[in-house]
């Protein structure tokens, strides 16, 4: 009798320990993902949800002028040194622009793209595009660099002033 009670005294706690370790063991509940087995350099970068887009808090704020008033579209300066508005039909204005460019001294037309409404010109050692674009019901003649931005230097501004004088009545 001594032996069976001694076996129960030893076996019962041992069975309890084995049962508890098998029930609470992590191996039953672990996630099977290959991402966690890879090195840190090989895992994809995780960006928190609030940091994956730029802030839009100030997106709709209008700039203030020196007088402290908010600038609206009608209060902006009308003259841009590298563009101007013109009245007419796009194709007719493009054709007239080509005539004026050809007649202007110092201007060399390298190429033209009527579909795009652009002339590639050389003027005073500067190369830029002069384009006619339609925005709504208005036409604009503008000097732009190949990226579509206003060109640097004074040559484009000088040529736009000459073109405006010839095209705008």
C-alpha positions as CSV (number, residue, x, y, z in Angstrom):
1,X,0.0,0.0,0.0
2,X,2.9,2.2,0.7
3,X,4.0,1.9,-2.8
4,X,0.8,2.7,-4.6
5,X,0.1,5.8,-2.4
6,X,3.7,6.9,-3.0
7,X,3.2,6.5,-6.8
8,X,0.0,8.5,-6.6
9,X,1.8,11.2,-4.6
10,X,4.5,11.5,-7.2
11,X,2.5,10.8,-10.3
12,X,-0.4,13.2,-9.5
13,X,1.8,16.3,-9.2
14,X,3.8,15.2,-12.2
15,X,0.6,14.7,-14.2
16,X,-0.7,18.0,-13.1
17,X,2.5,19.8,-14.2
18,X,2.5,18.0,-17.6
19,X,-1.2,18.8,-18.1
20,X,-0.7,22.5,-17.2
21,X,2.3,22.9,-19.4
22,X,0.6,21.3,-22.4
23,X,-2.6,23.3,-22.0
24,X,-0.9,26.7,-21.5
25,X,1.9,26.0,-23.9
26,X,2.5,28.6,-26.7
27,X,3.0,26.0,-29.3
28,X,-0.7,25.5,-29.7
29,X,-1.5,29.2,-30.2
30,X,1.4,30.5,-32.1
31,X,0.9,32.1,-35.5
32,X,2.5,30.4,-38.4
33,X,4.0,33.2,-40.5
34,X,7.2,33.1,-42.5
35,X,7.6,36.9,-42.0
36,X,8.7,36.3,-38.5
37,X,11.2,33.7,-39.4
38,X,13.1,36.0,-41.8
39,X,15.8,38.5,-40.8
40,X,14.8,42.0,-40.0
41,X,16.3,43.3,-43.3
42,X,14.2,40.9,-45.4
43,X,10.9,41.6,-43.8
44,X,8.6,44.2,-45.6
45,X,8.5,47.7,-44.1
46,X,5.4,48.4,-42.1
47,X,4.3,52.1,-42.0
48,X,1.8,53.2,-39.4
49,X,-1.6,54.1,-40.9
50,X,-1.3,57.8,-40.0
51,X,2.1,58.2,-41.6
52,X,1.5,56.8,-45.0
53,X,-0.2,59.9,-46.4
54,X,0.8,63.6,-46.2
55,X,-1.0,65.8,-43.8
56,X,-4.0,67.6,-45.2
57,X,-4.7,69.9,-42.3
58,X,-3.5,73.1,-44.1
59,X,-4.5,71.9,-47.6
60,X,-7.3,74.4,-48.1
61,X,-5.8,77.4,-46.3
62,X,-5.5,80.4,-48.6
63,X,-2.3,82.5,-48.4
64,X,-2.5,86.0,-46.8
65,X,-1.2,89.1,-48.5
66,X,1.0,91.7,-46.7
67,X,-2.2,93.6,-45.8
68,X,-3.5,90.5,-43.9
69,X,-6.3,89.8,-46.4
70,X,-6.8,86.4,-48.0
71,X,-5.8,86.3,-51.7
72,X,-8.7,85.0,-53.9
73,X,-8.5,84.1,-57.5
74,X,-9.8,87.5,-58.6
75,X,-7.3,89.4,-56.4
76,X,-4.3,87.6,-57.8
77,X,-2.0,89.6,-60.1
78,X,-3.3,89.4,-63.7
79,X,0.0,89.5,-65.5
80,X,2.5,86.6,-65.3
81,X,5.8,87.5,-67.1
82,X,5.8,84.1,-68.8
83,X,2.2,83.8,-70.0
84,X,-0.9,85.8,-71.1
85,X,-4.5,85.2,-72.1
86,X,-5.6,85.6,-75.7
87,X,-9.0,85.5,-77.4
88,X,-9.6,83.3,-80.4
89,X,-9.7,79.8,-81.6
90,X,-6.8,77.5,-80.6
91,X,-5.7,76.5,-84.1
92,X,-6.0,80.1,-85.4
93,X,-4.0,81.5,-82.4
94,X,-1.4,78.7,-82.9
95,X,-0.9,79.6,-86.6
96,X,-0.7,83.4,-85.8
97,X,1.8,82.6,-83.0
98,X,4.0,80.8,-85.5
99,X,3.9,83.8,-87.9
100,X,4.8,86.2,-85.1
101,X,7.7,83.9,-83.9
102,X,9.1,83.6,-87.4
103,X,8.9,87.3,-87.9
104,X,10.6,88.2,-84.6
105,X,14.3,88.8,-84.9
106,X,16.5,86.5,-82.8
107,X,13.9,83.8,-82.6
108,X,14.7,80.4,-84.2
109,X,11.9,77.8,-84.2
110,X,13.6,74.4,-83.7
111,X,10.4,72.4,-84.1
112,X,6.7,72.6,-83.6
113,X,3.9,70.2,-82.5
114,X,0.5,71.4,-83.7
115,X,-1.3,68.7,-81.8
116,X,0.4,69.7,-78.5
117,X,0.2,73.4,-79.4
118,X,3.9,74.0,-78.8
119,X,6.8,75.6,-80.5
120,X,10.4,74.7,-79.4
121,X,12.3,78.0,-79.7
122,X,15.8,79.4,-79.2
123,X,15.9,83.0,-78.2
124,X,18.8,85.0,-76.7
125,X,20.8,81.8,-76.0
126,X,17.9,80.2,-74.1
127,X,15.8,77.2,-75.2
128,X,12.2,76.8,-74.1
129,X,8.7,76.0,-75.4
130,X,6.0,78.4,-76.3
131,X,2.7,76.7,-76.1
132,X,-1.0,77.6,-76.6
133,X,-3.3,75.8,-74.2
134,X,-7.0,76.0,-73.7
135,X,-8.3,76.2,-70.1
136,X,-12.1,76.4,-70.0
137,X,-13.2,79.0,-72.4
138,X,-9.9,80.9,-72.4
139,X,-6.6,80.4,-74.4
140,X,-3.2,81.0,-72.8
141,X,0.1,81.5,-74.5
142,X,3.0,80.6,-72.1
143,X,6.7,79.9,-72.1
144,X,7.6,76.7,-70.3
145,X,10.7,74.6,-69.9
146,X,10.6,70.9,-71.0
147,X,9.2,69.9,-67.5
148,X,6.2,72.3,-68.0
149,X,7.5,74.8,-65.5
150,X,8.2,78.5,-66.1
151,X,11.7,78.8,-67.6
152,X,14.5,80.4,-65.7
153,X,16.2,83.5,-67.2
154,X,14.9,86.7,-68.7
155,X,14.7,85.6,-72.4
156,X,11.3,83.9,-72.0
157,X,9.8,86.9,-70.3
158,X,11.1,89.3,-73.0
159,X,9.7,87.1,-75.8
160,X,6.3,86.7,-74.1
161,X,6.1,90.5,-73.8
162,X,6.8,90.8,-77.6
163,X,4.2,88.0,-78.4
164,X,1.6,89.6,-76.2
165,X,2.0,93.0,-78.0
166,X,1.6,91.2,-81.4
167,X,-1.3,88.9,-80.4
168,X,-3.4,90.8,-78.0
169,X,-5.3,93.8,-79.5
